[in-house]
């Protein structure tokens, strides 16, 4: 019996090893790949259309798509990566690279298959750790200020170029309208709102090259005081107002698309969606720029890779996964299908395709040109601090502050403590 059991265990291990070596196959002999991403309807349809093109050119590979909203996506990835069950191709937010680095394949190992030479060193540096390329960036993001031109024209307001202009806007707008939607919501609250302001106030980056926090508790007190003033003077809606605004995670923001909140900070990769939502209501979206602050010590303009494709080390189909990523980001057919759904491609051939087809909108081009001219290179590691835990802490702190449960100083101390205690993977 013991010999029989030993033989059984050996047979199981042999089968497992063979399976690992050959990858995952369907009953008809095709390699089966799983790919996951997040996005709205238009992005989902575009990526699926690109996948169909891939399957036409690669009939030996079958692709299973897994997609949904942004809410809960990272939690799902964390579970799947730690359990070894993640799809073969996963779309990640670039700020998660450090956290997942031990679960991701070094894409230098599949450089030829994935078309790594289509990306310059500058775009790969933010998604690399210790010489390992952990993701293929889809596009470069700037977080500019956009405004509802139709509404501002109606009230005779010029586009805001500074924070002072946003304050001045208050005088010309009706009481139930707000000059700025700052991005604080139930799920969408992020500390990124503070990053540009703190850089403008201090002239310093958030952390050194070892991700050690540079900002002091006093710096957090100053930015919270600025935030409190914005709320008190009704430049931005408070958390109380937001909680009663009928917002649903992943759905259009009612007061924004109905013209009640007349400007918004948004990543350029998302402007096509926002533009479409406003256009449906008869509004025109325009770029205001990157608002200046009186006596600013930095432009506060920072950038980040918008999204990346990565391959888990546990994937049994790494070569095929690299082939799929190469097609999605570099091929003419995939870029024509996806247009600007992922932003302006960082891939040289991808960008050339959109340019030749006239698919890069003037609004997007204007944002990238202005952002690249103003970006502060000392803020290159800012995006790494837009992390899930800090997002949660920021939501709690802003909620407690706006509901009067803590003071501004207590809010600043909580934020400072959370940022100081944040750990990065070695």
C-alpha positions in Angstrom: 0.0 0.0 0.0 2.8 2.4 0.9 4.5 1.7 -2.5 1.1 2.4 -4.2 0.7 5.7 -2.3 4.3 6.7 -3.1 3.7 5.9 -6.8 0.4 7.9 -6.7 2.2 11.0 -5.2 5.0 10.8 -7.8 2.4 10.5 -10.6 0.5 13.6 -9.3 3.8 15.6 -9.1 4.7 14.4 -12.6 1.3 15.5 -14.0 1.6 18.8 -12.2 5.1 19.5 -13.6 4.0 18.6 -17.1 1.0 20.9 -16.7 3.2 23.7 -15.5 5.6 23.3 -18.4 2.9 23.2 -21.1 0.6 25.9 -19.7 -3.2 25.9 -19.6 -5.0 24.4 -22.5 -8.6 24.0 -23.5 -10.3 20.7 -24.6 -9.7 21.7 -28.3 -5.9 22.0 -27.6 -5.9 25.8 -27.6 -3.9 27.7 -25.0 -6.3 29.5 -22.7 -5.3 32.9 -21.4 -7.1 34.9 -18.7 -6.9 38.7 -18.7 -8.4 41.2 -16.2 -8.9 44.9 -16.2 -11.3 47.6 -14.9 -13.2 50.3 -16.6 -16.6 51.6 -17.8 -18.7 50.2 -20.7 -16.8 52.0 -23.5 -13.4 50.7 -22.3 -14.7 47.2 -21.8 -16.1 47.1 -25.3 -12.9 48.5 -26.8 -10.6 46.0 -25.0 -12.9 43.1 -26.0 -12.8 44.3 -29.6 -9.0 44.3 -29.5 -8.9 40.8 -28.0 -11.1 39.5 -30.8 -8.5 40.9 -33.3 -5.8 39.1 -31.3 -7.7 35.8 -31.5 -8.1 36.2 -35.3 -4.4 36.5 -35.7 -3.6 33.8 -33.1 -6.2 31.0 -33.5 -4.2 28.7 -31.3 -4.9 31.0 -28.3 -8.2 31.5 -26.6 -8.6 34.6 -24.3 -11.0 34.7 -21.4 -11.8 38.3 -20.3 -12.5 39.2 -16.7 -13.5 42.9 -16.1 -15.4 45.1 -13.7 -15.3 48.4 -11.9 -12.4 49.9 -10.0 -14.1 49.5 -6.6 -12.8 46.3 -5.0 -10.5 45.5 -8.0 -7.3 45.9 -5.9 -8.6 43.7 -3.1 -9.4 41.0 -5.7 -5.9 41.3 -7.2 -4.3 41.0 -3.8 -6.2 37.8 -3.0 -5.5 36.3 -6.4 -1.8 37.2 -6.5 -1.2 35.9 -3.0 -3.1 32.7 -3.8 -1.5 32.1 -7.2 -4.8 32.3 -9.0 -4.5 35.6 -10.8 -5.2 35.8 -14.6 -2.2 35.5 -16.9 -2.4 39.2 -17.9 -3.5 41.7 -15.2 -4.1 45.4 -15.5 -2.8 47.2 -12.5 -2.6 50.7 -11.2 1.1 51.8 -11.3 1.0 52.8 -7.6 0.6 49.1 -6.8 3.8 48.0 -8.4 5.9 48.2 -5.3 3.4 46.2 -3.2 3.1 43.4 -5.8 6.7 43.3 -7.0 7.5 39.8 -5.6 4.5 38.4 -7.4 5.2 39.9 -10.9 7.4 38.6 -13.7 10.4 40.6 -14.7 9.3 41.5 -18.2 12.9 41.7 -19.3 12.6 37.9 -19.4 10.0 38.2 -22.3 11.4 41.4 -23.8 11.1 40.2 -27.4 7.7 38.6 -27.1 6.2 41.7 -25.4 7.8 44.3 -27.7 9.7 46.1 -24.9 11.8 48.1 -27.5 8.6 50.1 -28.2 9.0 51.9 -24.9 11.8 54.3 -23.9 13.6 54.2 -20.7 11.9 57.2 -19.3 8.4 55.6 -19.4 9.7 52.3 -18.0 11.5 53.7 -15.0 8.4 54.4 -12.9 7.2 50.8 -13.4 10.6 49.2 -12.6 12.0 48.1 -9.2 15.7 47.2 -8.8 16.2 46.8 -12.6 13.1 44.6 -13.0 10.4 45.9 -15.4 7.2 44.9 -13.6 4.6 46.3 -16.0 4.0 47.7 -19.5 2.6 51.3 -19.1 -0.4 52.0 -21.2 -0.2 55.8 -21.1 1.2 58.7 -19.1 -1.2 60.6 -16.9 -1.4 64.2 -15.9 -4.1 65.5 -13.4 -5.2 68.8 -14.8 -8.0 71.1 -14.0 -11.0 71.0 -16.5 -14.0 73.2 -16.5 -17.5 73.3 -17.9 -17.1 76.0 -20.5 -20.8 76.2 -21.3 -21.7 77.1 -17.7 -18.8 79.5 -17.2 -19.7 81.3 -20.4 -23.2 81.6 -19.1 -22.1 83.4 -16.0 -19.4 85.5 -17.7 -16.5 83.7 -16.0 -13.0 83.3 -17.5 -11.3 79.9 -17.3 -9.6 79.6 -13.9 -5.8 79.8 -14.0 -5.1 80.0 -10.3 -6.5 79.1 -6.9 -7.4 82.8 -6.6 -9.5 82.5 -9.7 -11.4 79.6 -8.2 -12.1 81.6 -5.1 -13.2 84.6 -7.2 -15.6 82.3 -9.1 -17.7 81.9 -5.9 -18.9 85.5 -6.3 -20.4 84.9 -9.7 -22.0 81.5 -9.2 -25.5 80.8 -7.6 -25.4 79.6 -4.0 -26.2 76.0 -4.9 -23.3 75.7 -7.4 -19.6 75.0 -6.5 -16.5 76.3 -8.4 -14.7 73.0 -7.9 -15.3 69.3 -7.5 -12.1 68.1 -5.7 -12.7 64.3 -6.0 -13.7 63.5 -2.5 -16.3 60.8 -2.6 -17.3 57.5 -1.0 -14.9 55.4 -3.0 -12.9 58.0 -4.9 -11.4 59.9 -2.1 -7.6 60.0 -2.6 -4.7 61.8 -1.1 -3.7 63.0 -4.6 -5.7 66.2 -4.1 -3.2 67.2 -1.4 0.0 66.2 -3.3 0.1 69.1 -5.8 -0.9 71.6 -3.0 1.7 70.4 -0.6 4.4 70.6 -3.3 3.3 74.1 -4.2 3.3 75.1 -0.5 6.6 73.5 0.5 8.6 73.2 -2.7 9.5 69.7 -1.6 8.7 66.2 -2.9 6.7 64.0 -0.6 9.6 61.5 0.0 13.2 60.9 -0.7 14.6 58.3 -3.1 14.1 55.6 -0.5 10.4 56.5 -0.1 11.0 58.0 3.3 8.5 60.7 4.1 9.9 64.3 3.9 6.7 66.3 4.8 6.4 67.2 8.5 3.3 67.3 10.6 3.3 71.1 10.2 3.1 70.6 6.4 0.0 68.5 6.8 -1.5 71.1 9.2 -1.0 73.7 6.4 -2.7 71.7 3.7 -5.6 70.7 6.0 -6.1 74.4 6.8 -6.2 75.1 3.1 -8.8 72.4 2.6 -10.9 73.7 5.5 -10.9 77.2 4.0 -12.0 75.8 0.7 -15.0 74.0 2.4 -15.8 77.0 4.6 -16.0 79.4 1.7 -17.9 76.9 -0.4 -15.3 76.6 -3.1 -15.6 72.8 -2.9 -18.5 70.8 -1.5 -18.0 69.3 1.9 -18.2 65.6 2.6 -21.7 66.1 4.0 -22.8 67.7 0.7 -21.1 64.9 -1.2 -22.8 62.2 0.9 -26.2 63.7 -0.1 -25.4 64.1 -3.8 -26.7 60.7 -4.9 -23.3 59.5 -6.0 -22.9 55.8 -7.0 -19.4 54.4 -7.3 -18.5 54.0 -11.0 -21.5 56.0 -12.3 -21.5 59.6 -13.6 -21.4 62.2 -10.8 -24.8 63.8 -10.9 -23.9 67.4 -9.9 -20.9 67.3 -12.1 -22.6 66.2 -15.3 -25.6 68.4 -14.5 -23.4 71.5 -14.4 -23.7 72.3 -10.6 -20.0 71.6 -9.9 -18.3 73.5 -12.7 -14.6 72.4 -12.6 -12.8 69.2 -11.7 -9.4 67.8 -11.3 -9.1 64.7 -13.5 -6.5 62.4 -15.0 -6.2 62.9 -18.7 -6.8 59.2 -19.4 -10.3 59.7 -18.1 -11.2 62.9 -19.9 -12.8 61.2 -22.9 -15.4 59.5 -20.6 -16.0 62.8 -18.7 -16.3 64.7 -22.0 -18.9 62.2 -23.3 -20.9 62.5 -20.1 -21.0 66.3 -20.3 -21.7 66.3 -24.0 -24.8 64.2 -23.5 -26.1 67.0 -21.3 -25.2 69.7 -23.8 -22.0 70.9 -22.0 -18.5 71.5 -23.4 -15.5 70.4 -21.4 -12.3 72.5 -21.6 -8.9 72.5 -20.0 -8.1 75.2 -17.5 -4.6 74.0 -16.9 -2.7 73.5 -13.6 -3.8 76.2 -11.2 -1.1 78.3 -9.6 -0.9 79.2 -6.0 0.3 82.6 -4.7 4.0 82.5 -3.8 4.2 78.8 -4.9 7.5 77.1 -4.5 6.8 74.4 -7.2 4.4 74.1 -10.1 3.0 71.0 -8.2 2.6 69.3 -11.6 3.4 65.6 -11.4 2.8 62.6 -13.6 2.4 58.9 -13.4 1.9 55.8 -15.7 -1.9 55.6 -15.9 -2.2 51.8 -15.9 0.1 48.9 -16.6 -0.2 45.3 -17.9 1.7 42.8 -15.8 2.2 39.0 -15.8 2.1 37.1 -12.5 5.1 34.9 -11.8 2.5 32.1 -11.2 1.2 32.2 -14.8 1.7 29.0 -16.7 1.4 30.8 -20.0 4.0 33.6 -19.7 5.2 33.7 -23.3 1.6 33.7 -24.6 0.7 36.4 -22.1 3.5 38.5 -23.3 2.3 38.0 -26.9 -1.2 39.2 -25.9 0.2 42.3 -24.2 2.4 43.1 -27.2 -0.7 42.9 -29.5 -2.9 45.1 -27.2 -0.4 47.9 -26.7 1.7 47.9 -29.9 -0.4 46.6 -32.8 -2.2 48.8 -35.2 -5.4 46.8 -35.1 -5.7 46.9 -31.2 -4.9 50.6 -31.0 -7.5 51.4 -33.7 -10.1 49.4 -31.7 -9.2 51.0 -28.3 -8.6 54.5 -29.5 -8.1 56.8 -26.4 -9.8 54.4 -23.9 -6.5 53.9 -22.2 -5.1 57.4 -22.8 -2.4 58.3 -25.4 -0.2 55.2 -25.7 3.3 55.2 -24.3 4.0 52.6 -27.0 5.8 54.3 -29.9 3.9 52.3 -32.5 0.6 52.6 -30.6 0.9 56.4 -30.4 1.9 56.6 -34.1 -1.3 54.6 -35.0 -3.5 57.1 -33.2 -1.7 60.0 -34.7 -2.0 58.7 -38.2 -5.7 58.0 -37.7 -6.3 61.4 -36.2 -7.7 59.8 -33.0 -5.9 62.0 -30.4 -8.4 64.7 -29.4 -7.3 68.3 -29.1 -8.2 68.3 -25.4 -5.9 65.4 -24.7 -3.1 66.8 -26.8 -3.4 70.2 -25.0 -3.3 68.6 -21.6 -0.2 66.5 -22.3 1.7 69.4 -24.0 1.0 71.7 -21.1 1.6 69.1 -18.4 5.0 68.1 -19.9 6.1 71.7 -20.1 5.2 72.3 -16.4 6.0 69.0 -14.7 8.3 69.2 -11.7 10.9 66.4 -12.0 11.5 66.4 -8.3 7.9 65.0 -7.8 8.6 61.8 -9.8 7.8 59.5 -6.9 4.5 61.2 -5.8 2.3 58.6 -7.6 3.7 55.8 -5.4 1.9 57.4 -2.4 -1.5 57.1 -3.9 -2.1 53.8 -2.1 -5.2 52.0 -1.0 -4.4 52.2 2.7 -3.7 55.9 2.5 -6.9 56.4 0.4 -8.9 54.8 3.2 -7.2 56.9 5.9 -7.9 60.0 3.9 -11.5 59.1 3.5 -11.9 58.6 7.3 -10.0 61.8 8.2 -12.0 64.0 5.8 -15.3 62.4 6.9 -14.5 62.9 10.6 -13.3 66.5 9.9 -16.3 67.6 7.9 -18.7 66.0 10.3 -17.1 67.9 13.2 -15.7 64.9 15.1 -12.1 66.0 15.0 -10.3 69.3 14.6 -8.0 70.4 11.8 -4.9 69.7 13.9 -6.2 66.3 14.8 -6.9 65.6 11.1 -3.4 66.6 10.2 -1.9 64.5 12.9 -3.8 61.4 11.7 -2.8 62.0 8.1 0.9 62.6 9.1 1.0 59.5 11.2 -0.5 57.3 8.5 1.9 58.6 5.8 4.9 58.2 8.2 4.0 54.6 9.0 3.4 53.6 5.4 5.7 50.7 4.5 7.2 50.1 1.0 8.3 46.6 0.0 12.1 46.2 0.0 
